[in-house]
Amino acid sequence: MNQKIKVMSAGAVEGPVSELAPEFGRQNGCEIDLQFNTVGALRDRFVGGEKADVLILSAIAIAALEKENRFAAGTRVDLGEATCGVAVRDGMLMPHISTVEKFTQMLKNAGTIACNDPAHGGSSGIYFADLLKRMGLYDEVKPKLVLCKTGRDCAIAVLRLQAEIGITFTSEFIAVPDIRVVGTFPKEIAFVNGYAGAISRDASIEIARAFLEFLSRPSSREVFSRYGLC
């Protein structure tokens, strides 16, 4: 009988995890139930009692859950860092964002901007909303925002021309065909978020551990790198 594990994963690593999981399943005779959402939404579901074998969340969220003794000891594995950036639909005009001044002008010129809704617990959405406030642009830019539940939804909104530009982790844009990454935020306002996996205390420990080890092997790291996760 095939083994089965449930993996709850942040959307920032959906691209590489979705690509690698089937190979692991074939090699190990394992069925993998992949569920992707924002860090905040998954954390709330897990803390609220939903069962999962593997959690892949922001490193900060994983560390907080570790302190609550919600994971099997010593199972944390760091998987990569995602960087916030800007994207457009392929073929559309590429804005200039190499400096804070040019990034600001892009925000002012854009008619619509797709981004994660911070209310849904997405790390990039929370950061971007705070950034707009710190830059004194929140009131001006807010009417232009197309708020999305996940980063993938943000990319799809750009693909469907529901928004001129998109802002979320570049790894989420790279995973969607016909979306072109313009670049990451200027270094002065850059946002880099680490992601890690860990195994629930009541999980199928051995197969879950094997899955995380599979994700962290050198050839898998190369897949993460292709999606902009360093």
N, C-alpha and C positions, 0 to 999 in steps of 0.2 A: 504494500500500500504506500502510495506517495506521501511524503511528509508535506506539511503546509505551514507557512508562516505568514503573519500579517505585518506589513510594514507601513507605518504612518510617517510620511516624509514631507518636509517643506518643499514648496514649489521651486525654490531657487536651484535645487539639485534634481528636479524632475527629469531633465534631459538625460544626463548620464545614468541615473538610477533606472530609468525606463529602458534604456538601451542595454544595460548590463544584466538586469534581473533575469530575462529569458535564458541567457547563456548559463547563468548559475543554476536555474531551474532544470535545464536539460542535463547538466553535468551531475547534479545531485539528486535527480528524481524528486524535485521539490516544487510544489505549487506555491506561488508567491502572490499574495493579495496586496497590491500596491494602492495606497490611498494618499493623494496629494492635497494639500491645502496650505493655508498660511500657518506660520509658527504659532500664533496666538490661538487660532481655532483648534489646531491639533493638541496643543498643550491643555486647553480647556476640556477637550473631549477625554484625553487620557486621565487627567486629574479627576474628572467627573466620573470615572469608572469604566470607560470603554477599554477593552482589552486589546493589546497589541504586543507582538514579540519584539519588534525593532522600532525605535523612534529615531528619526533623523531630523534634527531641529537646529536652530542657531546654537552656537557653542555656549552662549549665555544662558539660553533656556535649558540646555542639557545640564549645565553646571548647577542651575537652580534646582532642577529635579533630582540631581545626584545628592544634593544636600538634604533633600527630603527622603532619601533612601528608597527611591522608586525604581532604581536599576540594580541589576546584579553587579556585585562589586567587581571592579577592574575591567568592565566591558566597553568603556568609552573608546571610540576611535574617531580621530579628527579626519575629515574627508576633504576639506578645501575651503577656499574663501571666494565669495561672490562680490562683485563690485557693481555699484549702481551706475547706470548709464542711460543714454538716449538712443532711440531708434525711430526709423521711419519705414514706411512701406517701400519695397524695392522699386526704384524708378522715380521716386519723389525727390524733391530738392533737399539736399543735405544741409542742415544749419551748421553754423560755426559755433563750437562750444569750448575752444581751447583755453579760454580765460574766463574768469568770473564775469567780466564785463560782457563778453560775447554770450555766455550762458544766460545772463540776465536779459540781454536783448532778445535771445531766442524765446524766453518765457513771455516777454512783452509782445513779441510779434505773432506768436502762435495763436491761432483761433481756438483750437481745442487741444487738450493734453490728457492722454490716458495715463492713469497711475493707480496704484493700489489704494483702496479706501482704508485709512488707518483704523477705522472702526472694526474692520475684519481681522485685525491683528497681524497684517503683513509688515515685515521689518522695513522694507523699502518705503512703503506708504507712510509709516510713522515717521521715518527720517525725513522724507520729502516735505511733509506738512510742517514739521518743526523747522526745516531749512527755510521754507518760504517765510515763516514768521520771523526768523532771525535776520533774513535779508530785507525785511520790511515790504515783502511782495504778496503776502497772503491775501489781503483784501482784493488786490488787483487781479491776481491769478485764479482765485477760487472759482469765479463764474465760468472759467474756461475748462475746469477739470471734469474729465469723464472718469468717475470713480468706479473701479473694478474690484471684484472680490479677490482675485489672485493675479499674479504676474502674467500667467498665461492668458488670462482674460484681457489683460492690458495689451498684450501682443496681438491678440485676435481683434481687438477694437481698432488697432492701427491697420491691421491687414484689411479689415472691412471698411476702411476709411471713415470710421466713426470718430476718429481723432487724427489730427495731423501728425502729432508726435507721441511717442510713448516714453515713460520714465519708470524703470524698475531695474532689477538686476540684469546685466547683459546675458547671463546664462539662460534666463527665461526667454529672451528675444532670440537667441541663437537656436533654441529648440523649435522655433516656428518657421517653416519655409516662407520665403518671399518677404521676410523682415530683415532690414539692413541696420546693423548697429552703427550709429554715428560715432560713438566713443563713450568713454567714461566721464564722470564729472571732473572738472578742474581740480587739481590736487588740493587746493585750499579748502574745498568743500566736499572732498571725496568721502564716500561711504563704502567701507569694506566690511563684510560680515562673514565670520567663520561659521562653518557647519560641521556637526559631529553626529555620530550615531551611538546608541547605547541599547542595551537589552533589558527589557522589563524583568522584574524579579520573578514573575510567574510565567515567563516565556519558555518556549522549547529551546533551552539554552544552547545546546550543541549546534543545531542547524542554524540558529540565529547568529551564533558566534562565527560560524563558517561563512555566512553571508557577509558580515561586516569585514571579515578578513579578505574575502573575495573583492569587495569594493575598494579595499586599500592596497591591493597588490599593484606592482609597477604598471602592468598593462592596463589596469583599470584607472590608475591615476592619469594615464595618457588620455583616456576617454573624458575624464573630468576636465582635463586641460583644454580639450577641443571645445568644450562648452564655456570656456573662460573662467573655470574654477581652478585656482592655483593652490 
